Amino acid sequence: MLNVNFLQLCGGVMNLNYIKTPQKFVQPDLFSSENFIYANLDAEFPLFFDTLVHWQFNENLFYLVSKDLSHLIVSGYGVHLSKKSERLIIKDNKKCIYELPFFRLKTVAIMSKGIGISSDLIEEFSKAQINLSFHDFSAKPHSLLQSLCFSQHADLKRRQILAQNSKTGISFMAAVVCGKISNQAAVLKYCVKNIKPDKNINIHKLQTAKEACAQMQQCYNQCLALSRNISDIFEARQKFMGYEGTAARIYWNAISAIISEKIEFSGRQTKPLPKDAVNTLLNYGYGILYSKIWSAAIIAGLDPYVGFLHTDQSGKPALIFDLIEEFRAPIVDRAVIAFIMLNRNIQITQNLLDIKTREKFSEKIIEQLTSAQYYEGQKVMVSDIILSQARKLVAFIEERQKEYSTFSFKW
């Protein structure tokens, strides 16, 4: 049995208060608010629900399951995960409380210490290519199960390394920065589309967003022009990072204006550990997203440590930092803004989100990951788009595709 020990985190979604009665389960109906009784069932039998589900068995134990049962977040002392036939079994103090079919699962995130995992389950995850990630106190992933069942393409890794200092690398860096700027601008437009200019504060928000989008468009155009007229990879990287940094400052200033009535936010901060609510929420959301990006890179056969825009550093997954850029704004930033604008109670304890805030905010991140976005002419789940983008990079590196195009958020 693998025992996970690190600081307590949790996740949560829709609060379904299960009332255990002899031979019955009572569940509040989500639409009528009336109790629906599952009769003639053994009280120990774990039920399956094709809906967003959140359980709380005690103050430290939470489970979050996405609507399609593909994403699971587990947090709680004394919890044990194991395998039974073709199902994942979740036990609390040796008592089976839930089961999930392996064929639906894509990712499992372990978000607290004191969770046991059987070796049989780890083997099944490897065979079924189910991503198992382990996160620290701020939701940043520190470990990821990598299956030896994934084919290791030595030729792809050689090509990836060679592409770092080639025209391919320059083209990819430009796409990453342009894609990030474009999605940041789209999030700004999304945030203000329903704001009515009926009072001075709203007029200021609209004007700030409009000016920000215009300035970010200039950064986008400069980045695109540079990619066509530069051959020195080191000079290109420096200038691309400069455009990205300029656009980011403009973007976060506009976000600060948009949420100013709800919360004080002076700008993006990563180090030292931020103390304000907005940056703490952002870091938590990015932590969950990192594990999804990392998993996609491994499945696609990419080397997470060989980056393009972000240079190689010992122990730093530079490529993951590259691939996450196009997804930060539409997945995490948008979730943070919505969380704040809905007047959620945000509590910080020792520079960390408290347990209730983590519950509620985890819901928003999972909702974004399982939502459908238009992608190459059809609606696709965001978590699947992430994997498709990693595979698109592989095709570009192997010269099976002429260019790398980023995911574009439709606001």
ROZANU-15521 format. One record per residue (C-alpha): x, z negated, y negated; residue number from 0. Coordinates in steps of 0.25 Angstrom, whole numbers, plus 5000, padded with zeros to 4 digits. Example, Ala and Ser with C-alpha at 12.3 -4.5 7.8 and 13.67 -1.06 7.14 Angstrom:
residues 2
+------+------+------+-------+
:    u :    w :    v : torgu :
+------+------+------+-------+
: 5049 : 4969 : 5018 :     0 :
: 5055 : 4971 : 5004 :     1 :
+------+------+------+-------+
END
This chain:
residues 411
+------+------+------+-------+
:    u :    w :    v : torgu :
+------+------+------+-------+
: 5000 : 5000 : 5000 :     0 :
: 5005 : 5004 : 4986 :     1 :
: 5003 : 4993 : 4976 :     2 :
: 5002 : 4997 : 4961 :     3 :
: 5006 : 4986 : 4951 :     4 :
: 5006 : 4988 : 4936 :     5 :
: 4998 : 4984 : 4924 :     6 :
: 4983 : 4984 : 4925 :     7 :
: 4975 : 4997 : 4920 :     8 :
: 4961 : 5002 : 4923 :     9 :
: 4952 : 5013 : 4922 :    10 :
: 4937 : 5014 : 4920 :    11 :
: 4925 : 5023 : 4919 :    12 :
: 4910 : 5022 : 4920 :    13 :
: 4906 : 5008 : 4923 :    14 :
: 4897 : 5008 : 4935 :    15 :
: 4893 : 4993 : 4939 :    16 :
: 4891 : 4993 : 4954 :    17 :
: 4883 : 4981 : 4959 :    18 :
: 4885 : 4978 : 4973 :    19 :
: 4873 : 4974 : 4981 :    20 :
: 4871 : 4973 : 4996 :    21 :
: 4871 : 4987 : 5002 :    22 :
: 4869 : 4993 : 4988 :    23 :
: 4877 : 4998 : 4976 :    24 :
: 4870 : 4998 : 4963 :    25 :
: 4875 : 5008 : 4952 :    26 :
: 4870 : 5010 : 4938 :    27 :
: 4865 : 5024 : 4936 :    28 :
: 4873 : 5031 : 4926 :    29 :
: 4862 : 5038 : 4920 :    30 :
: 4849 : 5029 : 4921 :    31 :
: 4857 : 5016 : 4921 :    32 :
: 4848 : 5012 : 4933 :    33 :
: 4855 : 5006 : 4945 :    34 :
: 4856 : 5016 : 4957 :    35 :
: 4857 : 5009 : 4970 :    36 :
: 4865 : 5014 : 4982 :    37 :
: 4858 : 5008 : 4993 :    38 :
: 4861 : 5006 : 5008 :    39 :
: 4876 : 5007 : 5006 :    40 :
: 4886 : 4997 : 5011 :    41 :
: 4891 : 4989 : 4999 :    42 :
: 4906 : 4992 : 5003 :    43 :
: 4904 : 5007 : 5002 :    44 :
: 4911 : 5014 : 4991 :    45 :
: 4902 : 5024 : 4983 :    46 :
: 4907 : 5037 : 4977 :    47 :
: 4902 : 5041 : 4963 :    48 :
: 4904 : 5055 : 4957 :    49 :
: 4904 : 5049 : 4943 :    50 :
: 4914 : 5042 : 4934 :    51 :
: 4915 : 5028 : 4940 :    52 :
: 4921 : 5015 : 4936 :    53 :
: 4921 : 5002 : 4944 :    54 :
: 4925 : 4988 : 4940 :    55 :
: 4926 : 4978 : 4951 :    56 :
: 4933 : 4968 : 4943 :    57 :
: 4940 : 4967 : 4930 :    58 :
: 4953 : 4973 : 4935 :    59 :
: 4948 : 4984 : 4944 :    60 :
: 4943 : 4998 : 4940 :    61 :
: 4942 : 5012 : 4945 :    62 :
: 4939 : 5025 : 4938 :    63 :
: 4935 : 5037 : 4945 :    64 :
: 4932 : 5051 : 4939 :    65 :
: 4919 : 5058 : 4940 :    66 :
: 4924 : 5067 : 4951 :    67 :
: 4932 : 5056 : 4958 :    68 :
: 4945 : 5063 : 4956 :    69 :
: 4952 : 5053 : 4947 :    70 :
: 4953 : 5038 : 4950 :    71 :
: 4959 : 5026 : 4942 :    72 :
: 4961 : 5013 : 4949 :    73 :
: 4964 : 5000 : 4942 :    74 :
: 4964 : 4986 : 4948 :    75 :
: 4971 : 4975 : 4955 :    76 :
: 4970 : 4974 : 4970 :    77 :
: 4964 : 4988 : 4972 :    78 :
: 4968 : 4996 : 4984 :    79 :
: 4968 : 5011 : 4986 :    80 :
: 4968 : 5016 : 5000 :    81 :
: 4964 : 5028 : 5009 :    82 :
: 4952 : 5029 : 5018 :    83 :
: 4949 : 5042 : 5025 :    84 :
: 4948 : 5052 : 5013 :    85 :
: 4945 : 5042 : 5003 :    86 :
: 4952 : 5033 : 4993 :    87 :
: 4948 : 5019 : 4995 :    88 :
: 4948 : 5009 : 4983 :    89 :
: 4948 : 4994 : 4987 :    90 :
: 4948 : 4981 : 4979 :    91 :
: 4952 : 4969 : 4987 :    92 :
: 4951 : 4977 : 5000 :    93 :
: 4937 : 4981 : 4997 :    94 :
: 4934 : 4996 : 4996 :    95 :
: 4927 : 4999 : 4983 :    96 :
: 4928 : 5014 : 4981 :    97 :
: 4932 : 5026 : 4989 :    98 :
: 4936 : 5040 : 4983 :    99 :
: 4938 : 5053 : 4991 :   100 :
: 4952 : 5059 : 4991 :   101 :
: 4947 : 5073 : 4989 :   102 :
: 4942 : 5070 : 4975 :   103 :
: 4953 : 5062 : 4970 :   104 :
: 4964 : 5068 : 4961 :   105 :
: 4970 : 5056 : 4954 :   106 :
: 4971 : 5041 : 4956 :   107 :
: 4977 : 5032 : 4945 :   108 :
: 4982 : 5018 : 4948 :   109 :
: 4980 : 5010 : 4935 :   110 :
: 4984 : 4996 : 4938 :   111 :
: 4992 : 4987 : 4946 :   112 :
: 4988 : 4980 : 4959 :   113 :
: 4982 : 4993 : 4966 :   114 :
: 4986 : 4996 : 4981 :   115 :
: 4987 : 5010 : 4986 :   116 :
: 4988 : 5013 : 5001 :   117 :
: 4999 : 5022 : 5006 :   118 :
: 4988 : 5030 : 5014 :   119 :
: 4981 : 5033 : 5000 :   120 :
: 4994 : 5037 : 4994 :   121 :
: 4997 : 5047 : 5005 :   122 :
: 4983 : 5053 : 5004 :   123 :
: 4985 : 5054 : 4989 :   124 :
: 4997 : 5062 : 4991 :   125 :
: 4991 : 5071 : 5001 :   126 :
: 4978 : 5073 : 4993 :   127 :
: 4987 : 5075 : 4980 :   128 :
: 4979 : 5064 : 4973 :   129 :
: 4987 : 5059 : 4961 :   130 :
: 4990 : 5044 : 4961 :   131 :
: 4995 : 5038 : 4948 :   132 :
: 5000 : 5024 : 4944 :   133 :
: 4999 : 5020 : 4929 :   134 :
: 5005 : 5009 : 4921 :   135 :
: 4998 : 5000 : 4911 :   136 :
: 4996 : 5011 : 4901 :   137 :
: 4991 : 5021 : 4911 :   138 :
: 5004 : 5028 : 4911 :   139 :
: 5007 : 5033 : 4925 :   140 :
: 5020 : 5028 : 4931 :   141 :
: 5018 : 5033 : 4945 :   142 :
: 5011 : 5045 : 4952 :   143 :
: 5010 : 5048 : 4966 :   144 :
: 5016 : 5062 : 4969 :   145 :
: 5013 : 5068 : 4983 :   146 :
: 5024 : 5075 : 4991 :   147 :
: 5012 : 5084 : 4995 :   148 :
: 5014 : 5091 : 4982 :   149 :
: 5023 : 5103 : 4984 :   150 :
: 5035 : 5102 : 4976 :   151 :
: 5039 : 5115 : 4970 :   152 :
: 5054 : 5115 : 4967 :   153 :
: 5053 : 5129 : 4961 :   154 :
: 5043 : 5124 : 4951 :   155 :
: 5051 : 5112 : 4947 :   156 :
: 5063 : 5121 : 4945 :   157 :
: 5055 : 5131 : 4936 :   158 :
: 5049 : 5119 : 4928 :   159 :
: 5063 : 5114 : 4925 :   160 :
: 5068 : 5128 : 4921 :   161 :
: 5055 : 5130 : 4912 :   162 :
: 5059 : 5118 : 4904 :   163 :
: 5069 : 5126 : 4896 :   164 :
: 5063 : 5140 : 4896 :   165 :
: 5052 : 5148 : 4889 :   166 :
: 5042 : 5142 : 4899 :   167 :
: 5045 : 5128 : 4894 :   168 :
: 5044 : 5132 : 4879 :   169 :
: 5030 : 5138 : 4882 :   170 :
: 5025 : 5126 : 4890 :   171 :
: 5030 : 5117 : 4879 :   172 :
: 5022 : 5125 : 4868 :   173 :
: 5010 : 5125 : 4877 :   174 :
: 5010 : 5110 : 4879 :   175 :
: 5012 : 5107 : 4864 :   176 :
: 5001 : 5117 : 4860 :   177 :
: 4992 : 5113 : 4871 :   178 :
: 4993 : 5098 : 4866 :   179 :
: 4991 : 5102 : 4852 :   180 :
: 4979 : 5110 : 4855 :   181 :
: 4972 : 5100 : 4863 :   182 :
: 4975 : 5089 : 4853 :   183 :
: 4968 : 5098 : 4842 :   184 :
: 4956 : 5100 : 4852 :   185 :
: 4955 : 5085 : 4853 :   186 :
: 4954 : 5083 : 4838 :   187 :
: 4943 : 5094 : 4837 :   188 :
: 4936 : 5087 : 4849 :   189 :
: 4937 : 5074 : 4842 :   190 :
: 4931 : 5078 : 4828 :   191 :
: 4921 : 5089 : 4833 :   192 :
: 4909 : 5079 : 4832 :   193 :
: 4914 : 5072 : 4819 :   194 :
: 4904 : 5075 : 4808 :   195 :
: 4910 : 5075 : 4793 :   196 :
: 4899 : 5065 : 4789 :   197 :
: 4909 : 5055 : 4783 :   198 :
: 4923 : 5054 : 4777 :   199 :
: 4930 : 5049 : 4790 :   200 :
: 4924 : 5060 : 4798 :   201 :
: 4928 : 5071 : 4788 :   202 :
: 4942 : 5065 : 4788 :   203 :
: 4943 : 5066 : 4804 :   204 :
: 4938 : 5080 : 4804 :   205 :
: 4948 : 5084 : 4793 :   206 :
: 4959 : 5077 : 4800 :   207 :
: 4956 : 5084 : 4813 :   208 :
: 4955 : 5097 : 4807 :   209 :
: 4968 : 5096 : 4800 :   210 :
: 4975 : 5090 : 4812 :   211 :
: 4970 : 5102 : 4820 :   212 :
: 4976 : 5112 : 4810 :   213 :
: 4989 : 5105 : 4810 :   214 :
: 4990 : 5105 : 4825 :   215 :
: 4987 : 5119 : 4825 :   216 :
: 4999 : 5122 : 4817 :   217 :
: 5007 : 5114 : 4827 :   218 :
: 5001 : 5122 : 4839 :   219 :
: 5004 : 5135 : 4832 :   220 :
: 5019 : 5131 : 4829 :   221 :
: 5021 : 5127 : 4843 :   222 :
: 5015 : 5140 : 4849 :   223 :
: 5024 : 5148 : 4839 :   224 :
: 5036 : 5140 : 4843 :   225 :
: 5034 : 5143 : 4858 :   226 :
: 5035 : 5158 : 4855 :   227 :
: 5047 : 5157 : 4847 :   228 :
: 5057 : 5147 : 4853 :   229 :
: 5066 : 5148 : 4865 :   230 :
: 5074 : 5135 : 4864 :   231 :
: 5067 : 5125 : 4873 :   232 :
: 5073 : 5112 : 4866 :   233 :
: 5069 : 5117 : 4852 :   234 :
: 5055 : 5121 : 4857 :   235 :
: 5053 : 5107 : 4863 :   236 :
: 5057 : 5100 : 4851 :   237 :
: 5047 : 5109 : 4842 :   238 :
: 5036 : 5108 : 4852 :   239 :
: 5037 : 5093 : 4852 :   240 :
: 5037 : 5093 : 4837 :   241 :
: 5024 : 5101 : 4836 :   242 :
: 5018 : 5092 : 4846 :   243 :
: 5021 : 5080 : 4839 :   244 :
: 5016 : 5085 : 4825 :   245 :
: 5003 : 5089 : 4832 :   246 :
: 5002 : 5076 : 4838 :   247 :
: 5003 : 5068 : 4825 :   248 :
: 4993 : 5077 : 4819 :   249 :
: 4983 : 5075 : 4831 :   250 :
: 4985 : 5060 : 4832 :   251 :
: 4983 : 5058 : 4817 :   252 :
: 4970 : 5066 : 4818 :   253 :
: 4965 : 5057 : 4830 :   254 :
: 4968 : 5045 : 4822 :   255 :
: 4959 : 5050 : 4811 :   256 :
: 4948 : 5054 : 4821 :   257 :
: 4948 : 5040 : 4828 :   258 :
: 4951 : 5032 : 4815 :   259 :
: 4937 : 5026 : 4814 :   260 :
: 4938 : 5020 : 4828 :   261 :
: 4952 : 5016 : 4829 :   262 :
: 4965 : 5015 : 4822 :   263 :
: 4976 : 5025 : 4827 :   264 :
: 4989 : 5028 : 4820 :   265 :
: 4994 : 5039 : 4830 :   266 :
: 5000 : 5041 : 4843 :   267 :
: 5010 : 5031 : 4849 :   268 :
: 5016 : 5030 : 4862 :   269 :
: 5028 : 5021 : 4861 :   270 :
: 5029 : 5009 : 4860 :   271 :
: 5016 : 5006 : 4868 :   272 :
: 5005 : 5008 : 4858 :   273 :
: 4996 : 4997 : 4854 :   274 :
: 4985 : 5004 : 4848 :   275 :
: 4972 : 5008 : 4856 :   276 :
: 4973 : 5023 : 4854 :   277 :
: 4987 : 5025 : 4859 :   278 :
: 4985 : 5015 : 4870 :   279 :
: 4973 : 5024 : 4875 :   280 :
: 4981 : 5037 : 4873 :   281 :
: 4992 : 5031 : 4882 :   282 :
: 4983 : 5026 : 4892 :   283 :
: 4976 : 5040 : 4893 :   284 :
: 4989 : 5048 : 4893 :   285 :
: 4994 : 5039 : 4905 :   286 :
: 4982 : 5043 : 4914 :   287 :
: 4984 : 5057 : 4910 :   288 :
: 4999 : 5057 : 4913 :   289 :
: 4996 : 5055 : 4928 :   290 :
: 4986 : 5066 : 4928 :   291 :
: 4997 : 5076 : 4922 :   292 :
: 5008 : 5071 : 4931 :   293 :
: 4999 : 5073 : 4943 :   294 :
: 4996 : 5087 : 4939 :   295 :
: 5011 : 5090 : 4937 :   296 :
: 5015 : 5085 : 4951 :   297 :
: 5003 : 5093 : 4958 :   298 :
: 5007 : 5106 : 4950 :   299 :
: 5022 : 5104 : 4955 :   300 :
: 5028 : 5101 : 4941 :   301 :
: 5039 : 5091 : 4939 :   302 :
: 5033 : 5081 : 4929 :   303 :
: 5047 : 5077 : 4924 :   304 :
: 5051 : 5092 : 4919 :   305 :
: 5044 : 5094 : 4906 :   306 :
: 5044 : 5104 : 4895 :   307 :
: 5040 : 5099 : 4881 :   308 :
: 5044 : 5084 : 4886 :   309 :
: 5058 : 5084 : 4890 :   310 :
: 5063 : 5078 : 4903 :   311 :
: 5066 : 5063 : 4903 :   312 :
: 5069 : 5054 : 4914 :   313 :
: 5057 : 5048 : 4920 :   314 :
: 5048 : 5056 : 4910 :   315 :
: 5038 : 5066 : 4916 :   316 :
: 5040 : 5076 : 4905 :   317 :
: 5031 : 5087 : 4910 :   318 :
: 5019 : 5077 : 4911 :   319 :
: 5021 : 5074 : 4896 :   320 :
: 5020 : 5090 : 4894 :   321 :
: 5008 : 5092 : 4903 :   322 :
: 5000 : 5080 : 4897 :   323 :
: 5001 : 5085 : 4883 :   324 :
: 4989 : 5095 : 4883 :   325 :
: 4980 : 5084 : 4890 :   326 :
: 4983 : 5072 : 4881 :   327 :
: 4973 : 5076 : 4870 :   328 :
: 4961 : 5081 : 4878 :   329 :
: 4962 : 5070 : 4889 :   330 :
: 4967 : 5057 : 4883 :   331 :
: 4967 : 5059 : 4868 :   332 :
: 4952 : 5063 : 4868 :   333 :
: 4949 : 5051 : 4878 :   334 :
: 4955 : 5041 : 4868 :   335 :
: 4948 : 5047 : 4856 :   336 :
: 4934 : 5047 : 4863 :   337 :
: 4937 : 5032 : 4868 :   338 :
: 4940 : 5028 : 4854 :   339 :
: 4928 : 5035 : 4848 :   340 :
: 4918 : 5029 : 4858 :   341 :
: 4922 : 5015 : 4852 :   342 :
: 4928 : 5011 : 4865 :   343 :
: 4934 : 4997 : 4865 :   344 :
: 4949 : 4998 : 4866 :   345 :
: 4957 : 4986 : 4869 :   346 :
: 4972 : 4985 : 4869 :   347 :
: 4979 : 4973 : 4877 :   348 :
: 4994 : 4973 : 4876 :   349 :
: 4995 : 4987 : 4871 :   350 :
: 4987 : 4992 : 4883 :   351 :
: 4972 : 4995 : 4885 :   352 :
: 4964 : 4984 : 4890 :   353 :
: 4957 : 4986 : 4904 :   354 :
: 4943 : 4990 : 4898 :   355 :
: 4949 : 5000 : 4889 :   356 :
: 4957 : 5006 : 4900 :   357 :
: 4944 : 5007 : 4908 :   358 :
: 4936 : 5014 : 4898 :   359 :
: 4947 : 5024 : 4893 :   360 :
: 4951 : 5028 : 4907 :   361 :
: 4937 : 5033 : 4908 :   362 :
: 4940 : 5043 : 4896 :   363 :
: 4953 : 5048 : 4902 :   364 :
: 4946 : 5050 : 4916 :   365 :
: 4934 : 5057 : 4909 :   366 :
: 4944 : 5067 : 4902 :   367 :
: 4952 : 5070 : 4915 :   368 :
: 4939 : 5073 : 4923 :   369 :
: 4932 : 5081 : 4912 :   370 :
: 4931 : 5096 : 4912 :   371 :
: 4938 : 5105 : 4902 :   372 :
: 4938 : 5120 : 4900 :   373 :
: 4951 : 5125 : 4906 :   374 :
: 4954 : 5140 : 4909 :   375 :
: 4939 : 5144 : 4908 :   376 :
: 4933 : 5133 : 4916 :   377 :
: 4930 : 5118 : 4915 :   378 :
: 4941 : 5110 : 4923 :   379 :
: 4943 : 5095 : 4925 :   380 :
: 4954 : 5090 : 4915 :   381 :
: 4962 : 5084 : 4927 :   382 :
: 4962 : 5097 : 4934 :   383 :
: 4966 : 5104 : 4921 :   384 :
: 4979 : 5095 : 4921 :   385 :
: 4983 : 5100 : 4935 :   386 :
: 4980 : 5114 : 4931 :   387 :
: 4989 : 5113 : 4919 :   388 :
: 5000 : 5108 : 4927 :   389 :
: 4999 : 5120 : 4937 :   390 :
: 4998 : 5129 : 4925 :   391 :
: 5012 : 5124 : 4921 :   392 :
: 5017 : 5127 : 4935 :   393 :
: 5012 : 5141 : 4934 :   394 :
: 5019 : 5143 : 4920 :   395 :
: 5032 : 5137 : 4925 :   396 :
: 5032 : 5146 : 4937 :   397 :
: 5028 : 5158 : 4928 :   398 :
: 5015 : 5161 : 4935 :   399 :
: 5008 : 5159 : 4921 :   400 :
: 5013 : 5164 : 4908 :   401 :
: 5010 : 5152 : 4900 :   402 :
: 5005 : 5137 : 4900 :   403 :
: 4992 : 5135 : 4893 :   404 :
: 4988 : 5121 : 4891 :   405 :
: 4974 : 5115 : 4893 :   406 :
: 4965 : 5116 : 4881 :   407 :
: 4955 : 5106 : 4877 :   408 :
: 4942 : 5112 : 4873 :   409 :
: 4936 : 5102 : 4862 :   410 :
+------+------+------+-------+
END
